[in-house]
Amino acid sequence: MRMVYFAWVRERIGVAEEEVSPPAEVATIADLIDWLAARSPSHAAAFADRDRLRAARDQVFVPLDAPLAGAGEIAIFPPVTGG
């Protein structure tokens, strides 16, 4: 699965994207965030405050409790503001 990171999430992790293969028990985006946070201190720092994270599954905005099944790409980013 392709992970894509934007803004300060990308800066804290240190990469814009990466390929991951989470285990079968990782069923939702929230589970994925927990699994990723355990991978490295930079991932943990990026995902420390879930209230400041948004997600997209295959380029469609979804809540963090959305299922992962069949996803090809997950994007994680801070809230988007307009102006």
N, C-alpha and C positions, 0 to 999 in steps of 0.2 A: 504494500500500500504506500502511496506517495503522501508524505506529509509536507505541507507548505506553511511557512510561518511569515507573518507580516509585522512591521513596525517594531516596537520594543520587544515583542516576543522573539522575533528573528535576532535582534541585537543581543538579547540575553543568552539565547541558545548558541549563537555564533554561526549558524547556517541558515540559508533561505529555504532549503528543502532537504529532505532525506527520505530514503526508502526504509520502511520498517515492516517487520513480520510479527505482529503481536500474537501471543498464544490464544487458543480457542476461548479461554474464559474471559477474554477482553471483549465484551459484547456491545458496549456503548461508547460514545465519545468520552464521557466522563471516566469510564474504565481505562480508555486509551490514555487519557491525560495522566491518570494515576500511574499507569505502567511506564509512560515516558518519563515522568518525574523521577522515577527510581533509577533511570539509566545513567544520569550524571548530575553533578551539582548545578550545571548551567540549565539543564532541563528543569530541575527542581525550582530554581530561582524564577524561571519564566512562568511556571505553572503554579506558583505559590498562592496567588490570589485568584481563585476561580471566578469570583464575582466580576473580575475585569477581563474575562475571556469570552470570546464569541467563536462560533464554529460554522463551517460550511462543509457539507458532504457532497462531493461531486458538483461543486460550484452552486449549491443551493443552501441558503441559510437554514440552520437547524438548531434546536436546543441541545444542550450538552448531554441530555439523556436519550438522544436519538441513537438508534441501532447502527452498528458498523457493517452488518452483513451486506456483502456485495459492493462495498465502497471501493472505488479506485483511488480517490484522493480525499484527504481531509485537510482543510485549511484552518489554522488557529490564528486569531488576531484580536486586538483590543476593540472595544466598541468604536463604531464609525460615527463621526459627526459630520454634519453638512453645514453649508454656510454660503 
